[in-house]
Amino acid sequence: MNATEQVILFLFSLIANVFSAFSGGGAGLIQLPVLIFLGLPFAIALATHKVASVALGIGATIRHLREEPLERSLALTILGWGLPGVVLGASIILGVPERSAEMGLGVLTAGLGIYSWLHPQLGQTVIPANRNRPGQLLGGLVLFSIGVLNGSLTSGTGLFVTLWLVRWFGLDYRRAIAYTLILVGVFWNGTGAVTLGMLGEIRWSWLPALLLGSLLGGYLGAHLAIRSGNRWIKRAFELVTLLIGVKLIIG
């Protein structure tokens, strides 16, 4: 890529990842279509975006872990159930009708925003729930299903994790986003990137600008989320889910 294209990639990556780190997901809404528009085939764009998304998680991790550590048992639940789903999703993506999957995912994603909007107090305070074995089992099965989506269709699946952590495990939005960005951003997306890289191709020459934009965007978005509080994070989450849902539905 020439210098101008690298600058364009950096700016779009920075904007996408600031919004993603603030609202709990959705960087693919902007970043993935830009990669495709600039000439990458879908599978290569997806793998390349996955690698860049790891930098988003690292940038957000640097900021969030300065505030408070993660709860070990919940972190292990997210990783233990989600990572196998990511590998499965990344392995089957080439056999899935892309347009049908995107429309279905769009309806579900928009539904997340509507659900959050209809429940004004959702995610405003921490009320730990479902930390017993049956609760973790059901919660883990849902996380596995989200992992399959994350491995196959990257746009907005982190938002599913954020809302599930709020609704099922009783986190507030700020803490849920920290778990999503650290565990999904670094570990889920890293696993997806390795799997897709082994099965397909990553466009390494495009990554310097994407990685820098993702790293800075992740840190800045996480900082804004910590400073803004749950009310504004909730509104951003609802807006981003609706935008992603509409984008996926209309193509």
Phi, psi and omega in degrees: 000148176276175186297321180297316179294324177296320178295317178299314179300317180299314182296314179295320179295318179299311181297313182300320186278334171297311178299319182295314181291332179282321187260349178101017179146171174108010179300329180295341178302323182258312191291314182296313177299327178295318178298319179292318180299325181279000169121000180276138171298157187306310185297319179290320178298319181296313180296318180295318178297321179300316179298315180295327181294336176296322178295325174302312180298320180295315179299317179292323180299316180305320182279315186292322183288351172285343182269307182197151180283163176280152174285122190300313185295320180290321178298318179293325176297315181296318181284315185296324179269326186283320185298317176299324177296320178298314180299317179297314181297317179294331182284332186255001187301323184291343180261004183259133174300111190300315185293317179297318180296319180294319179295318178297317178295325178297317178297315180296318182295314177299324178299328177299314181296319179295317179299314180297319181295325180283352179237085188302328183269358182298128174073016180271336177224161178272120176228086184308135183212156173054044177264001175280176185297313177299320180295319179290327178295310179294318177299321179293322178298319177294319178298323175299316179297320178294324177299320176300315177296320181297321181288335186255317181233112193279339190288106168089001185290335174299331178296326176297317179297315180303309182293324180294321177295325177290309188286319187266317184263356172080022176282158168276171186297321183297314180290321179299319179294323177299314178298317181298312185291323181283308188277316177285314184299316183271306190275312178297310182292326176296318177296317178297321180295317179296315181297312179294325178294324179289326183272337185222233187217142174246133180272089188296328183293343179270350191282329182307312180292320180295317181294318180295315178297321180291318181296311180292319180296321178298317180293313182295318179295320178295320178298316179297320180296317181295321182281336188275327181092168189294326183298312181288326177297317179300315179296319178296318178303313181296318179295314182295319179297319179294318179297315180296317180302313180295318181299316181291325182289316185275345178082000000 
